[in-house]
C-alpha cells in the first residue's frame, strides 16, 4: 500500500472516531437541553436551570468535539486530494468530484505542495 493510500486510510479511521465522539457529545447535549426546557417550563429560572446542567462545560465540550471533527475531516480531505493528485487527476477534477470550489481545491493543492517541501 502506498504512503498516500495509508494516509487516507488513517484519515478515514480518525474521522470515523471523531464522528462517533461528536455523535455521543451531541446526544448528551440533546438530553441536557430537553432537561433545560422541562426545568424552565416547570418555572425554574433560566440561570438556575443552566447552573444545574453545567452549561459552560457542555458548551465547551460540544465546541471541542465539533472542532476535532473539522480537523479530522480536513486532514482526510487533504489525504484524499494528495492521493488523487498522485494518481494523475487534476486539481479541477478533484475539486469537482469533491463538490468544492476551485479556490478551495487550489488551497488544498498548495497545502499539499507546501507539506511536501
DRENPALUM-201496 format. One record per atom (N, C-alpha, C): residue number from 1; x, y, z; atom name; residue in three letters. Coordinates in nm, 3 decimals. Layout:
N
@n:NUM; px:X; py:Y; pz:Z; atom:CA; res:ALA
...
***
This chain:
117
@n:1; px:0.086; py:-0.118; pz:0.000; atom:N; res:UNK
@n:1; px:0.000; py:0.000; pz:0.000; atom:CA; res:UNK
@n:1; px:0.090; py:0.123; pz:0.000; atom:C; res:UNK
@n:2; px:0.060; py:0.219; pz:-0.089; atom:N; res:UNK
@n:2; px:0.140; py:0.341; pz:-0.098; atom:CA; res:UNK
@n:2; px:0.120; py:0.427; pz:0.028; atom:C; res:UNK
@n:3; px:0.212; py:0.516; pz:0.049; atom:N; res:UNK
@n:3; px:0.205; py:0.606; pz:0.164; atom:CA; res:UNK
@n:3; px:0.078; py:0.691; pz:0.159; atom:C; res:UNK
@n:4; px:0.044; py:0.738; pz:0.041; atom:N; res:UNK
@n:4; px:-0.075; py:0.824; pz:0.029; atom:CA; res:UNK
@n:4; px:-0.203; py:0.745; pz:0.057; atom:C; res:UNK
@n:5; px:-0.207; py:0.620; pz:0.015; atom:N; res:UNK
@n:5; px:-0.324; py:0.535; pz:0.046; atom:CA; res:UNK
@n:5; px:-0.332; py:0.508; pz:0.196; atom:C; res:UNK
@n:6; px:-0.218; py:0.485; pz:0.258; atom:N; res:UNK
@n:6; px:-0.212; py:0.462; pz:0.403; atom:CA; res:UNK
@n:6; px:-0.258; py:0.588; pz:0.477; atom:C; res:UNK
@n:7; px:-0.211; py:0.704; pz:0.432; atom:N; res:UNK
@n:7; px:-0.252; py:0.830; pz:0.494; atom:CA; res:UNK
@n:7; px:-0.403; py:0.848; pz:0.485; atom:C; res:UNK
@n:8; px:-0.460; py:0.813; pz:0.370; atom:N; res:UNK
@n:8; px:-0.605; py:0.825; pz:0.355; atom:CA; res:UNK
@n:8; px:-0.677; py:0.728; pz:0.448; atom:C; res:UNK
@n:9; px:-0.630; py:0.604; pz:0.455; atom:N; res:UNK
@n:9; px:-0.693; py:0.505; pz:0.544; atom:CA; res:UNK
@n:9; px:-0.686; py:0.552; pz:0.689; atom:C; res:UNK
@n:10; px:-0.572; py:0.607; pz:0.728; atom:N; res:UNK
@n:10; px:-0.558; py:0.661; pz:0.864; atom:CA; res:UNK
@n:10; px:-0.653; py:0.778; pz:0.886; atom:C; res:UNK
@n:11; px:-0.663; py:0.864; pz:0.785; atom:N; res:UNK
@n:11; px:-0.752; py:0.980; pz:0.794; atom:CA; res:UNK
@n:11; px:-0.898; py:0.939; pz:0.807; atom:C; res:UNK
@n:12; px:-0.936; py:0.838; pz:0.734; atom:N; res:UNK
@n:12; px:-1.075; py:0.788; pz:0.743; atom:CA; res:UNK
@n:12; px:-1.100; py:0.733; pz:0.883; atom:C; res:UNK
@n:13; px:-1.006; py:0.656; pz:0.933; atom:N; res:UNK
@n:13; px:-1.020; py:0.597; pz:1.067; atom:CA; res:UNK
@n:13; px:-1.035; py:0.706; pz:1.173; atom:C; res:UNK
@n:14; px:-0.950; py:0.805; pz:1.166; atom:N; res:UNK
@n:14; px:-0.956; py:0.915; pz:1.262; atom:CA; res:UNK
@n:14; px:-1.088; py:0.991; pz:1.250; atom:C; res:UNK
@n:15; px:-1.134; py:1.014; pz:1.128; atom:N; res:UNK
@n:15; px:-1.260; py:1.085; pz:1.108; atom:CA; res:UNK
@n:15; px:-1.377; py:1.005; pz:1.164; atom:C; res:UNK
@n:16; px:-1.376; py:0.876; pz:1.143; atom:N; res:UNK
@n:16; px:-1.483; py:0.791; pz:1.198; atom:CA; res:UNK
@n:16; px:-1.484; py:0.799; pz:1.351; atom:C; res:UNK
@n:17; px:-1.366; py:0.798; pz:1.411; atom:N; res:UNK
@n:17; px:-1.359; py:0.810; pz:1.557; atom:CA; res:UNK
@n:17; px:-1.416; py:0.943; pz:1.605; atom:C; res:UNK
@n:18; px:-1.381; py:1.051; pz:1.534; atom:N; res:UNK
@n:18; px:-1.432; py:1.182; pz:1.577; atom:CA; res:UNK
@n:18; px:-1.582; py:1.194; pz:1.553; atom:C; res:UNK
@n:19; px:-1.633; py:1.127; pz:1.450; atom:N; res:UNK
@n:19; px:-1.777; py:1.126; pz:1.426; atom:CA; res:UNK
@n:19; px:-1.848; py:1.056; pz:1.542; atom:C; res:UNK
@n:20; px:-1.793; py:0.944; pz:1.586; atom:N; res:UNK
@n:20; px:-1.853; py:0.871; pz:1.698; atom:CA; res:UNK
@n:20; px:-1.853; py:0.957; pz:1.825; atom:C; res:UNK
@n:21; px:-1.741; py:1.026; pz:1.850; atom:N; res:UNK
@n:21; px:-1.733; py:1.113; pz:1.968; atom:CA; res:UNK
@n:21; px:-1.833; py:1.227; pz:1.956; atom:C; res:UNK
@n:22; px:-1.838; py:1.291; pz:1.839; atom:N; res:UNK
@n:22; px:-1.931; py:1.402; pz:1.819; atom:CA; res:UNK
@n:22; px:-2.075; py:1.356; pz:1.836; atom:C; res:UNK
@n:23; px:-2.106; py:1.239; pz:1.783; atom:N; res:UNK
@n:23; px:-2.242; py:1.185; pz:1.798; atom:CA; res:UNK
@n:23; px:-2.279; py:1.169; pz:1.945; atom:C; res:UNK
@n:24; px:-2.185; py:1.117; pz:2.026; atom:N; res:UNK
@n:24; px:-2.211; py:1.097; pz:2.169; atom:CA; res:UNK
@n:24; px:-2.226; py:1.232; pz:2.240; atom:C; res:UNK
@n:25; px:-2.139; py:1.326; pz:2.209; atom:N; res:UNK
@n:25; px:-2.145; py:1.459; pz:2.271; atom:CA; res:UNK
@n:25; px:-2.278; py:1.527; pz:2.236; atom:C; res:UNK
@n:26; px:-2.319; py:1.517; pz:2.110; atom:N; res:UNK
@n:26; px:-2.445; py:1.579; pz:2.068; atom:CA; res:UNK
@n:26; px:-2.566; py:1.510; pz:2.134; atom:C; res:UNK
@n:27; px:-2.557; py:1.381; pz:2.152; atom:N; res:UNK
@n:27; px:-2.664; py:1.309; pz:2.220; atom:CA; res:UNK
@n:27; px:-2.676; py:1.356; pz:2.365; atom:C; res:UNK
@n:28; px:-2.562; py:1.371; pz:2.431; atom:N; res:UNK
@n:28; px:-2.563; py:1.421; pz:2.569; atom:CA; res:UNK
@n:28; px:-2.618; py:1.563; pz:2.574; atom:C; res:UNK
@n:29; px:-2.579; py:1.645; pz:2.478; atom:N; res:UNK
@n:29; px:-2.626; py:1.783; pz:2.472; atom:CA; res:UNK
@n:29; px:-2.777; py:1.787; pz:2.449; atom:C; res:UNK
@n:30; px:-2.825; py:1.700; pz:2.363; atom:N; res:UNK
@n:30; px:-2.969; py:1.693; pz:2.337; atom:CA; res:UNK
@n:30; px:-3.045; py:1.662; pz:2.466; atom:C; res:UNK
@n:31; px:-2.998; py:1.565; pz:2.541; atom:N; res:UNK
@n:31; px:-3.062; py:1.531; pz:2.668; atom:CA; res:UNK
@n:31; px:-3.061; py:1.649; pz:2.764; atom:C; res:UNK
@n:32; px:-2.950; py:1.723; pz:2.765; atom:N; res:UNK
@n:32; px:-2.938; py:1.837; pz:2.855; atom:CA; res:UNK
@n:32; px:-3.035; py:1.948; pz:2.818; atom:C; res:UNK
@n:33; px:-3.049; py:1.976; pz:2.688; atom:N; res:UNK
@n:33; px:-3.139; py:2.086; pz:2.651; atom:CA; res:UNK
@n:33; px:-3.285; py:2.048; pz:2.667; atom:C; res:UNK
@n:34; px:-3.315; py:1.919; pz:2.653; atom:N; res:UNK
@n:34; px:-3.451; py:1.874; pz:2.682; atom:CA; res:UNK
@n:34; px:-3.481; py:1.893; pz:2.831; atom:C; res:UNK
@n:35; px:-3.381; py:1.860; pz:2.914; atom:N; res:UNK
@n:35; px:-3.397; py:1.880; pz:3.059; atom:CA; res:UNK
@n:35; px:-3.410; py:2.029; pz:3.089; atom:C; res:UNK
@n:36; px:-3.333; py:2.112; pz:3.021; atom:N; res:UNK
@n:36; px:-3.341; py:2.258; pz:3.040; atom:CA; res:UNK
@n:36; px:-3.482; py:2.307; pz:3.009; atom:C; res:UNK
@n:37; px:-3.537; py:2.259; pz:2.899; atom:N; res:UNK
@n:37; px:-3.673; py:2.301; pz:2.861; atom:CA; res:UNK
@n:37; px:-3.774; py:2.260; pz:2.969; atom:C; res:UNK
@n:38; px:-3.761; py:2.138; pz:3.020; atom:N; res:UNK
@n:38; px:-3.854; py:2.091; pz:3.124; atom:CA; res:UNK
@n:38; px:-3.841; py:2.173; pz:3.251; atom:C; res:UNK
@n:39; px:-3.716; py:2.204; pz:3.289; atom:N; res:UNK
@n:39; px:-3.695; py:2.283; pz:3.410; atom:CA; res:UNK
@n:39; px:-3.756; py:2.423; pz:3.395; atom:C; res:UNK
@n:40; px:-3.731; py:2.488; pz:3.282; atom:N; res:UNK
@n:40; px:-3.783; py:2.623; pz:3.265; atom:CA; res:UNK
@n:40; px:-3.936; py:2.623; pz:3.248; atom:C; res:UNK
@n:41; px:-3.988; py:2.519; pz:3.181; atom:N; res:UNK
@n:41; px:-4.134; py:2.509; pz:3.169; atom:CA; res:UNK
@n:41; px:-4.197; py:2.487; pz:3.306; atom:C; res:UNK
@n:42; px:-4.123; py:2.424; pz:3.396; atom:N; res:UNK
@n:42; px:-4.173; py:2.400; pz:3.531; atom:CA; res:UNK
@n:42; px:-4.158; py:2.520; pz:3.623; atom:C; res:UNK
@n:43; px:-4.105; py:2.630; pz:3.569; atom:N; res:UNK
@n:43; px:-4.097; py:2.753; pz:3.648; atom:CA; res:UNK
@n:43; px:-3.960; py:2.786; pz:3.702; atom:C; res:UNK
@n:44; px:-3.863; py:2.699; pz:3.682; atom:N; res:UNK
@n:44; px:-3.729; py:2.730; pz:3.732; atom:CA; res:UNK
@n:44; px:-3.669; py:2.843; pz:3.649; atom:C; res:UNK
@n:45; px:-3.606; py:2.939; pz:3.714; atom:N; res:UNK
@n:45; px:-3.541; py:3.047; pz:3.638; atom:CA; res:UNK
@n:45; px:-3.433; py:2.993; pz:3.544; atom:C; res:UNK
@n:46; px:-3.417; py:3.057; pz:3.430; atom:N; res:UNK
@n:46; px:-3.322; py:3.012; pz:3.329; atom:CA; res:UNK
@n:46; px:-3.180; py:2.999; pz:3.381; atom:C; res:UNK
@n:47; px:-3.134; py:3.098; pz:3.455; atom:N; res:UNK
@n:47; px:-2.996; py:3.095; pz:3.506; atom:CA; res:UNK
@n:47; px:-2.979; py:2.978; pz:3.602; atom:C; res:UNK
@n:48; px:-3.076; py:2.954; pz:3.684; atom:N; res:UNK
@n:48; px:-3.070; py:2.841; pz:3.777; atom:CA; res:UNK
@n:48; px:-3.069; py:2.708; pz:3.702; atom:C; res:UNK
@n:49; px:-3.154; py:2.698; pz:3.601; atom:N; res:UNK
@n:49; px:-3.160; py:2.575; pz:3.521; atom:CA; res:UNK
@n:49; px:-3.028; py:2.550; pz:3.451; atom:C; res:UNK
@n:50; px:-2.968; py:2.656; pz:3.396; atom:N; res:UNK
@n:50; px:-2.838; py:2.642; pz:3.330; atom:CA; res:UNK
@n:50; px:-2.732; py:2.596; pz:3.429; atom:C; res:UNK
@n:51; px:-2.737; py:2.650; pz:3.550; atom:N; res:UNK
@n:51; px:-2.641; py:2.609; pz:3.654; atom:CA; res:UNK
@n:51; px:-2.655; py:2.462; pz:3.689; atom:C; res:UNK
@n:52; px:-2.776; py:2.412; pz:3.690; atom:N; res:UNK
@n:52; px:-2.799; py:2.270; pz:3.721; atom:CA; res:UNK
@n:52; px:-2.745; py:2.179; pz:3.612; atom:C; res:UNK
@n:53; px:-2.731; py:2.231; pz:3.492; atom:N; res:UNK
@n:53; px:-2.687; py:2.149; pz:3.378; atom:CA; res:UNK
@n:53; px:-2.539; py:2.165; pz:3.345; atom:C; res:UNK
@n:54; px:-2.469; py:2.250; pz:3.423; atom:N; res:UNK
@n:54; px:-2.327; py:2.276; pz:3.397; atom:CA; res:UNK
@n:54; px:-2.308; py:2.322; pz:3.252; atom:C; res:UNK
@n:55; px:-2.383; py:2.425; pz:3.214; atom:N; res:UNK
@n:55; px:-2.386; py:2.473; pz:3.077; atom:CA; res:UNK
@n:55; px:-2.249; py:2.512; pz:3.021; atom:C; res:UNK
@n:56; px:-2.161; py:2.578; pz:3.096; atom:N; res:UNK
@n:56; px:-2.031; py:2.614; pz:3.037; atom:CA; res:UNK
@n:56; px:-1.950; py:2.492; pz:2.992; atom:C; res:UNK
@n:57; px:-1.950; py:2.389; pz:3.073; atom:N; res:UNK
@n:57; px:-1.877; py:2.267; pz:3.037; atom:CA; res:UNK
@n:57; px:-1.941; py:2.201; pz:2.916; atom:C; res:UNK
@n:58; px:-2.072; py:2.195; pz:2.912; atom:N; res:UNK
@n:58; px:-2.141; py:2.134; pz:2.798; atom:CA; res:UNK
@n:58; px:-2.111; py:2.210; pz:2.669; atom:C; res:UNK
@n:59; px:-2.114; py:2.344; pz:2.676; atom:N; res:UNK
@n:59; px:-2.086; py:2.425; pz:2.558; atom:CA; res:UNK
@n:59; px:-1.944; py:2.399; pz:2.510; atom:C; res:UNK
@n:60; px:-1.850; py:2.399; pz:2.600; atom:N; res:UNK
@n:60; px:-1.710; py:2.376; pz:2.565; atom:CA; res:UNK
@n:60; px:-1.691; py:2.236; pz:2.506; atom:C; res:UNK
@n:61; px:-1.756; py:2.138; pz:2.562; atom:N; res:UNK
@n:61; px:-1.744; py:2.000; pz:2.514; atom:CA; res:UNK
@n:61; px:-1.797; py:1.987; pz:2.371; atom:C; res:UNK
@n:62; px:-1.911; py:2.049; pz:2.344; atom:N; res:UNK
@n:62; px:-1.968; py:2.044; pz:2.209; atom:CA; res:UNK
@n:62; px:-1.876; py:2.116; pz:2.110; atom:C; res:UNK
@n:63; px:-1.827; py:2.232; pz:2.148; atom:N; res:UNK
@n:63; px:-1.738; py:2.309; pz:2.060; atom:CA; res:UNK
@n:63; px:-1.611; py:2.231; pz:2.030; atom:C; res:UNK
@n:64; px:-1.551; py:2.171; pz:2.131; atom:N; res:UNK
@n:64; px:-1.428; py:2.094; pz:2.111; atom:CA; res:UNK
@n:64; px:-1.451; py:1.973; pz:2.022; atom:C; res:UNK
@n:65; px:-1.562; py:1.904; pz:2.041; atom:N; res:UNK
@n:65; px:-1.591; py:1.786; pz:1.958; atom:CA; res:UNK
@n:65; px:-1.613; py:1.826; pz:1.812; atom:C; res:UNK
@n:66; px:-1.680; py:1.939; pz:1.790; atom:N; res:UNK
@n:66; px:-1.702; py:1.986; pz:1.652; atom:CA; res:UNK
@n:66; px:-1.569; py:2.028; pz:1.589; atom:C; res:UNK
@n:67; px:-1.483; py:2.093; pz:1.666; atom:N; res:UNK
@n:67; px:-1.353; py:2.134; pz:1.614; atom:CA; res:UNK
@n:67; px:-1.267; py:2.013; pz:1.580; atom:C; res:UNK
@n:68; px:-1.268; py:1.911; pz:1.667; atom:N; res:UNK
@n:68; px:-1.193; py:1.788; pz:1.640; atom:CA; res:UNK
@n:68; px:-1.242; py:1.722; pz:1.511; atom:C; res:UNK
@n:69; px:-1.373; py:1.720; pz:1.492; atom:N; res:UNK
@n:69; px:-1.429; py:1.663; pz:1.370; atom:CA; res:UNK
@n:69; px:-1.382; py:1.741; pz:1.248; atom:C; res:UNK
@n:70; px:-1.388; py:1.874; pz:1.255; atom:N; res:UNK
@n:70; px:-1.347; py:1.956; pz:1.141; atom:CA; res:UNK
@n:70; px:-1.200; py:1.936; pz:1.106; atom:C; res:UNK
@n:71; px:-1.115; py:1.924; pz:1.207; atom:N; res:UNK
@n:71; px:-0.972; py:1.899; pz:1.183; atom:CA; res:UNK
@n:71; px:-0.954; py:1.763; pz:1.116; atom:C; res:UNK
@n:72; px:-1.020; py:1.662; pz:1.167; atom:N; res:UNK
@n:72; px:-1.008; py:1.527; pz:1.110; atom:CA; res:UNK
@n:72; px:-1.062; py:1.523; pz:0.968; atom:C; res:UNK
@n:73; px:-1.173; py:1.590; pz:0.944; atom:N; res:UNK
@n:73; px:-1.232; py:1.594; pz:0.810; atom:CA; res:UNK
@n:73; px:-1.138; py:1.663; pz:0.712; atom:C; res:UNK
@n:74; px:-1.077; py:1.771; pz:0.756; atom:N; res:UNK
@n:74; px:-0.983; py:1.842; pz:0.670; atom:CA; res:UNK
@n:74; px:-0.862; py:1.754; pz:0.638; atom:C; res:UNK
@n:75; px:-0.807; py:1.689; pz:0.739; atom:N; res:UNK
@n:75; px:-0.690; py:1.603; pz:0.718; atom:CA; res:UNK
@n:75; px:-0.724; py:1.488; pz:0.623; atom:C; res:UNK
@n:76; px:-0.844; py:1.432; pz:0.636; atom:N; res:UNK
@n:76; px:-0.886; py:1.325; pz:0.546; atom:CA; res:UNK
@n:76; px:-0.901; py:1.379; pz:0.404; atom:C; res:UNK
@n:77; px:-0.958; py:1.498; pz:0.391; atom:N; res:UNK
@n:77; px:-0.975; py:1.558; pz:0.259; atom:CA; res:UNK
@n:77; px:-0.839; py:1.585; pz:0.194; atom:C; res:UNK
@n:78; px:-0.744; py:1.632; pz:0.272; atom:N; res:UNK
@n:78; px:-0.610; py:1.658; pz:0.219; atom:CA; res:UNK
@n:78; px:-0.546; py:1.526; pz:0.174; atom:C; res:UNK
@n:79; px:-0.562; py:1.422; pz:0.255; atom:N; res:UNK
@n:79; px:-0.505; py:1.291; pz:0.219; atom:CA; res:UNK
@n:79; px:-0.568; py:1.238; pz:0.091; atom:C; res:UNK
@n:80; px:-0.698; py:1.252; pz:0.078; atom:N; res:UNK
@n:80; px:-0.768; py:1.208; pz:-0.043; atom:CA; res:UNK
@n:80; px:-0.722; py:1.289; pz:-0.164; atom:C; res:UNK
@n:81; px:-0.712; py:1.419; pz:-0.146; atom:N; res:UNK
@n:81; px:-0.668; py:1.507; pz:-0.253; atom:CA; res:UNK
@n:81; px:-0.527; py:1.469; pz:-0.298; atom:C; res:UNK
@n:82; px:-0.438; py:1.443; pz:-0.202; atom:N; res:UNK
@n:82; px:-0.300; py:1.406; pz:-0.235; atom:CA; res:UNK
@n:82; px:-0.296; py:1.275; pz:-0.313; atom:C; res:UNK
@n:83; px:-0.377; py:1.179; pz:-0.273; atom:N; res:UNK
@n:83; px:-0.382; py:1.051; pz:-0.344; atom:CA; res:UNK
@n:83; px:-0.430; py:1.072; pz:-0.488; atom:C; res:UNK
@n:84; px:-0.535; py:1.149; pz:-0.504; atom:N; res:UNK
@n:84; px:-0.589; py:1.174; pz:-0.639; atom:CA; res:UNK
@n:84; px:-0.486; py:1.246; pz:-0.726; atom:C; res:UNK
@n:85; px:-0.414; py:1.340; pz:-0.669; atom:N; res:UNK
@n:85; px:-0.308; py:1.408; pz:-0.745; atom:CA; res:UNK
@n:85; px:-0.201; py:1.309; pz:-0.788; atom:C; res:UNK
@n:86; px:-0.162; py:1.221; pz:-0.696; atom:N; res:UNK
@n:86; px:-0.060; py:1.120; pz:-0.725; atom:CA; res:UNK
@n:86; px:-0.106; py:1.028; pz:-0.838; atom:C; res:UNK
@n:87; px:-0.236; py:1.003; pz:-0.843; atom:N; res:UNK
@n:87; px:-0.292; py:0.916; pz:-0.947; atom:CA; res:UNK
@n:87; px:-0.309; py:0.988; pz:-1.080; atom:C; res:UNK
@n:88; px:-0.276; py:1.118; pz:-1.084; atom:N; res:UNK
@n:88; px:-0.279; py:1.190; pz:-1.210; atom:CA; res:UNK
@n:88; px:-0.401; py:1.278; pz:-1.234; atom:C; res:UNK
@n:89; px:-0.490; py:1.286; pz:-1.137; atom:N; res:UNK
@n:89; px:-0.608; py:1.372; pz:-1.154; atom:CA; res:UNK
@n:89; px:-0.566; py:1.518; pz:-1.141; atom:C; res:UNK
@n:90; px:-0.637; py:1.605; pz:-1.209; atom:N; res:UNK
@n:90; px:-0.609; py:1.748; pz:-1.199; atom:CA; res:UNK
@n:90; px:-0.679; py:1.805; pz:-1.077; atom:C; res:UNK
@n:91; px:-0.632; py:1.922; pz:-1.036; atom:N; res:UNK
@n:91; px:-0.695; py:1.992; pz:-0.924; atom:CA; res:UNK
@n:91; px:-0.842; py:2.017; pz:-0.952; atom:C; res:UNK
@n:92; px:-0.873; py:2.057; pz:-1.075; atom:N; res:UNK
@n:92; px:-1.013; py:2.083; pz:-1.112; atom:CA; res:UNK
@n:92; px:-1.098; py:1.957; pz:-1.104; atom:C; res:UNK
@n:93; px:-1.045; py:1.846; pz:-1.155; atom:N; res:UNK
@n:93; px:-1.120; py:1.719; pz:-1.150; atom:CA; res:UNK
@n:93; px:-1.149; py:1.679; pz:-1.006; atom:C; res:UNK
@n:94; px:-1.048; py:1.691; pz:-0.922; atom:N; res:UNK
@n:94; px:-1.066; py:1.651; pz:-0.781; atom:CA; res:UNK
@n:94; px:-1.167; py:1.743; pz:-0.714; atom:C; res:UNK
@n:95; px:-1.155; py:1.872; pz:-0.741; atom:N; res:UNK
@n:95; px:-1.249; py:1.968; pz:-0.684; atom:CA; res:UNK
@n:95; px:-1.393; py:1.939; pz:-0.723; atom:C; res:UNK
@n:96; px:-1.413; py:1.909; pz:-0.852; atom:N; res:UNK
@n:96; px:-1.549; py:1.874; pz:-0.898; atom:CA; res:UNK
@n:96; px:-1.598; py:1.747; pz:-0.830; atom:C; res:UNK
@n:97; px:-1.510; py:1.647; pz:-0.820; atom:N; res:UNK
@n:97; px:-1.550; py:1.519; pz:-0.759; atom:CA; res:UNK
@n:97; px:-1.587; py:1.538; pz:-0.610; atom:C; res:UNK
@n:98; px:-1.518; py:1.630; pz:-0.544; atom:N; res:UNK
@n:98; px:-1.546; py:1.657; pz:-0.402; atom:CA; res:UNK
@n:98; px:-1.661; py:1.756; pz:-0.383; atom:C; res:UNK
@n:99; px:-1.694; py:1.826; pz:-0.491; atom:N; res:UNK
@n:99; px:-1.801; py:1.926; pz:-0.480; atom:CA; res:UNK
@n:99; px:-1.754; py:2.051; pz:-0.408; atom:C; res:UNK
@n:100; px:-1.627; py:2.088; pz:-0.427; atom:N; res:UNK
@n:100; px:-1.573; py:2.207; pz:-0.361; atom:CA; res:UNK
@n:100; px:-1.537; py:2.311; pz:-0.467; atom:C; res:UNK
@n:101; px:-1.520; py:2.433; pz:-0.424; atom:N; res:UNK
@n:101; px:-1.487; py:2.542; pz:-0.516; atom:CA; res:UNK
@n:101; px:-1.346; py:2.526; pz:-0.572; atom:C; res:UNK
@n:102; px:-1.321; py:2.593; pz:-0.683; atom:N; res:UNK
@n:102; px:-1.185; py:2.591; pz:-0.740; atom:CA; res:UNK
@n:102; px:-1.086; py:2.654; pz:-0.644; atom:C; res:UNK
@n:103; px:-1.130; py:2.757; pz:-0.572; atom:N; res:UNK
@n:103; px:-1.043; py:2.822; pz:-0.477; atom:CA; res:UNK
@n:103; px:-1.001; py:2.728; pz:-0.365; atom:C; res:UNK
@n:104; px:-1.096; py:2.653; pz:-0.311; atom:N; res:UNK
@n:104; px:-1.063; py:2.558; pz:-0.205; atom:CA; res:UNK
@n:104; px:-0.975; py:2.447; pz:-0.260; atom:C; res:UNK
@n:105; px:-1.004; py:2.400; pz:-0.379; atom:N; res:UNK
@n:105; px:-0.921; py:2.296; pz:-0.441; atom:CA; res:UNK
@n:105; px:-0.778; py:2.346; pz:-0.458; atom:C; res:UNK
@n:106; px:-0.763; py:2.471; pz:-0.500; atom:N; res:UNK
@n:106; px:-0.629; py:2.528; pz:-0.517; atom:CA; res:UNK
@n:106; px:-0.557; py:2.540; pz:-0.382; atom:C; res:UNK
@n:107; px:-0.630; py:2.581; pz:-0.278; atom:N; res:UNK
@n:107; px:-0.569; py:2.590; pz:-0.145; atom:CA; res:UNK
@n:107; px:-0.524; py:2.454; pz:-0.095; atom:C; res:UNK
@n:108; px:-0.606; py:2.351; pz:-0.119; atom:N; res:UNK
@n:108; px:-0.567; py:2.216; pz:-0.077; atom:CA; res:UNK
@n:108; px:-0.443; py:2.170; pz:-0.153; atom:C; res:UNK
@n:109; px:-0.439; py:2.196; pz:-0.281; atom:N; res:UNK
@n:109; px:-0.322; py:2.157; pz:-0.362; atom:CA; res:UNK
@n:109; px:-0.198; py:2.230; pz:-0.311; atom:C; res:UNK
@n:110; px:-0.211; py:2.357; pz:-0.278; atom:N; res:UNK
@n:110; px:-0.099; py:2.435; pz:-0.226; atom:CA; res:UNK
@n:110; px:-0.055; py:2.381; pz:-0.089; atom:C; res:UNK
@n:111; px:-0.150; py:2.345; pz:-0.006; atom:N; res:UNK
@n:111; px:-0.120; py:2.288; pz:0.126; atom:CA; res:UNK
@n:111; px:-0.040; py:2.159; pz:0.111; atom:C; res:UNK
@n:112; px:-0.080; py:2.077; pz:0.015; atom:N; res:UNK
@n:112; px:-0.009; py:1.951; pz:-0.010; atom:CA; res:UNK
@n:112; px:0.132; py:1.979; pz:-0.062; atom:C; res:UNK
@n:113; px:0.141; py:2.074; pz:-0.152; atom:N; res:UNK
@n:113; px:0.271; py:2.109; pz:-0.210; atom:CA; res:UNK
@n:113; px:0.365; py:2.162; pz:-0.102; atom:C; res:UNK
@n:114; px:0.314; py:2.250; pz:-0.014; atom:N; res:UNK
@n:114; px:0.396; py:2.306; pz:0.092; atom:CA; res:UNK
@n:114; px:0.438; py:2.200; pz:0.194; atom:C; res:UNK
@n:115; px:0.350; py:2.103; pz:0.221; atom:N; res:UNK
@n:115; px:0.382; py:1.997; pz:0.315; atom:CA; res:UNK
@n:115; px:0.489; py:1.904; pz:0.258; atom:C; res:UNK
@n:116; px:0.491; py:1.891; pz:0.126; atom:N; res:UNK
@n:116; px:0.589; py:1.805; pz:0.062; atom:CA; res:UNK
@n:116; px:0.726; py:1.868; pz:0.050; atom:C; res:UNK
@n:117; px:0.733; py:1.999; pz:0.069; atom:N; res:UNK
@n:117; px:0.860; py:2.071; pz:0.055; atom:CA; res:UNK
@n:117; px:0.945; py:2.062; pz:0.178; atom:C; res:UNK
***
